[in-house]
Amino acid sequence: MDFVLVAIVGLFSGIVGALIGLGGGVILVPSLLFLGTAVASFPDLSPQKIVGLSVVMMIFTGLSSTLSYMKVKTVDYRSGFIFFIGSAPGTVIGAFVNKNLDLPSFNLYFGILLVLLAILLLVRDRLKTVHWFVDHGMKTTFVDKENKEYVYGYPIWFAMLLTFGIGFASGLFGIGGGSMIVPAMILLFLFPPHVAIGTSMFMVFLSSIVNSITHISLGNVPWMYTIAVVPGAYVGAKIGAALNKKLNSDTLVVILRLALLVLGVRSIYEGLFS
């Protein structure tokens, strides 16, 4: 039964992660933390084990969704590699910091991050795009299937600094980084939304490989549960990428905002009073 629950969580994480470019860890990690306290039969996985499981899962969600986005040509490979170069050192440092966190501390800091992400998603549509980064950076032109032209770009130094911080959070909490990089790509770098999501998943795939190697070396990966999660997450990422092409994801984003807010507040409560 435990393996079935983990597989279902992996499937749902893959769908949501690929649909809006989050990577899936932001769903998987709080879900497993919740199951560990709410379901008596569920194994008592430490935060380190859950993060290790999450980052391995994201290799497969990242690969699955990237392959789907490659077919519709919404992956900016050059930007993905630049973002990866910035994030990779951050994921390694975050993974080593993670091993020193006890459960209350992890819940508190992770809850704060979830609330901040919920607020970011809440105000994302109300924020004005910033043209300074495009005007002072490397520019790229993209024409979508409706022949609408986008010009986007960024200073490489700023992109690498930003993704280093995102990589650190990814290594520390196992959340992938897409939940932070996608809004930045759209608002600061003026990426077309579909290109931002496709490129984000490409970066998630690359950075998760480095992240996983680090967590494996630290002994943080519960392989039996990882085997249960990976197939569901891979299939879910395929479903999410297919839905991304057909659906307006505004409704899902609203649900995700509320879910992150509730999970974040609960996690903060657990961290403060457990």
N, C-alpha and C positions, 0 to 999 in steps of 0.2 A: 504493500500500500504506500509506503514511504517513497518508493521509486516511481510509482504512478503519479503521486503528487508533484514530485520534483520534475518529472517529464512534462506534466501539464503546465507548470510554472515556466519551464523552459520554452514550451511552444508559445505561450502568451507573450513572454519576454521577447522572443524572436519576431513575432508579428508586430508588436508595438515599436520595437527598436528599429526595424527596417522601414516601417511605414513613415516615421517622422525623423529618422536619422539619429536615434539616441544610442544605439548599440545594444540595448537590452538589459545591461547591468543595473540601470536605475530602477527597473522593475524587479529583477531577480533578487537583488540583495535585500531590499526591505521585505519582500515576500517570504524569503527563507528565514529572516530574523523573526518575522511574525509567526510563522509555522512552528519555529523552535520554542516559542512561549505559549502558543495557543493550542497546539495539538500535542496531547500527552505522549502519543506513541512516536512522535517525530524525534529523530536523533538530535542531540545537543551539539550542533555545529558551532565552533568558535567563529568570531568575526573573520579571523585570518583564513579559516577553511572556506567560508562563504565567499570571500573575496577571491581566493584562489580558484574556486569553482567558477565564479563569474567571469574571470578574465580568460580562462580556457574556453568557456562557452562563446565568448565574443570573437574568438578566432573564427569560429564556424558561422556565426551570424554575420560577421563582417565579410567573410568570403562569399557566402551564399548571396547576400544582398548586393555586394559589389559586382558579382558576375551578372546579376540581373540588370543592374544599372549600366554596366558596360554595353549591354546589347542595345540600349536606347541612347547611348552616347551622352550620358549626363555625369560622367566622372572626369574631373580635371586632374589628370595624373601628376602634372608638374606641381600644382598646389598641394596635392595629397602627399607627395614626397617631402616637400618643404615643411608642411605641418608635422609630418612624422619625424623628421630630423629634430624639430624643436621639442616634440612631446616625448620621444624615447628616453632621454636622460631623466626627465621628470617622473616617468613611470617607475624607473629603477629606484630612484630616491624615495618615492612614495611607498613602494613595496617594503623597503627596509624600515621606514618609519612605522608602517602598519604593524609590524611584529611587536612593537612596544605598547600597543593600545589594548587595554582591557575592555570588557564588554560595555560597562557604563560609559566610558570615555568614547568608545566607538559610536554607541547609540547617540550620544549628545552631539558630537561633531557631525556625524552623518545626518542627523535630524536637522541641524542648522543648514547644512548644504541642501537638503531636499526642500526646505522652506524657501531658501534663496532661489533655487531652480523654479519652484512654483511661482514665485513672484516674478521672475524673469519671463516665464512663459505668459504670465497674466498681462504684463505691461508691454510685451514684445510688439504687439500690433499697434500700440499707441505711441511707440517711440519713433522718432524721425531718423531716417537714414543719415549717415554721416559721410560726406563726400571727401573729407580731407584725406583719408587713407588712400582712396583711389587716385586722387590728384597728386599725391606724393609717393606713389608706389608703382610697382610693376602692373601694367594693365593688360587685360585679356578681353576679347570680344566674343560673345556667344550669341548665336541665332537659334531660337527654339523652333519647334515644328510649326508654329503659327507665324513664322518669319518676324517675330519680335526680337529686336536686337538689344542685348545687354552689354554694358561695359563695366567690368569690375576689376578690382585689383587691391594691392596692399604693399606697404614697405616690408621687405623680407625680414628685417631685423625685428619689427614689431610682431609679425606673425609668429616668428620663432619664440619670442619672449612670451607671447600669449599662450601658445601651445605647450610651452614648458610647464606653465602653471596648470593647464588643463591635464597634462600628462601626470603631474604630481597627484592631483585629485583622483585620477584614474587608478594609479598604482596604490593609493592609500585606501580608496573605497570600492574599487572594482566596478565603476559605473561606466566605463568606456570613454566618455569625453564628448560624445556627440551632442549631449544635452546642453553643453556649454559652447561648443564650437559652432554649431549651426546658427544660433541667433547672432553670434559675432560675425559670421560670414555674410549673413543677410543684411544686418544693420550697419556694420562698419566697413565691410569690403564690397557690399552691393552685389553679392552673388545671386544669380537666379535661384529661387527656392529649390527646384529639382536638382540643380547642379550642386547646391550646398549640401543636400542630403546625400547624393551619390558620392561626392568627394569626402564627406564626413565618414561614410561607411568604409571607404577605401582606407582612410587614415586609421579608423578603429581597427580594421583588419591588421594593418601593419604594426601598429603600436601594441595590439594585444599579443602578438607573437613575442615581442620583447618583454612585455609585462608578464606573460605566462612563464617564460623561461626563468625570470627572477623568482616568481612565487613557487615554481616547481623546485628550484634550488633551495628555497627556504622551507620546503616540506609542507606547503600550505594547500595542496590540492587533494581533496578526498576523491580518489579515482572512481570508486563505485558509483557515487552520486553524479560525478561528471559524465560517466558513460550513459546514465539515464537522461541527463539534461541535453547533451549535444544533439542527438537525432531530432528531438522536439524543437530545439532552437533553430536548427538548420532548416527544417521544413517551415517553421514559423517565419523565418526571415524571407523565404521564397514567397510565402503568402503575403507578407507585409509589403515587399517590393512590388508585387503584382497589384495589390490594392492601391499603392501609391500612384500608379499610373492612371487609375480609374476614379478614385474617390477624392472628394474634398475632405481633408483631414481636420477641418476646424472643430467638428464635434468631438473627435477623439482627443484633440489638444485640450479642449475644455475639461473633459473627463480626467485627462492626465494631470492637469493643473490641480484639480480638486483632490485627486488621489495622492499626489506628491505632498500637498499641504497637510492632509490628514495623516499620512505616514510619517511626515517630518515632525509634526507636533507630537505624535505618539512616541516616536523615537527619542525626542528631546525629553519627554516625560519619563521614559524608561531610563534614560541616562542620568537624570537628576534624582529620581526617587527609587531606583531599584537597589 
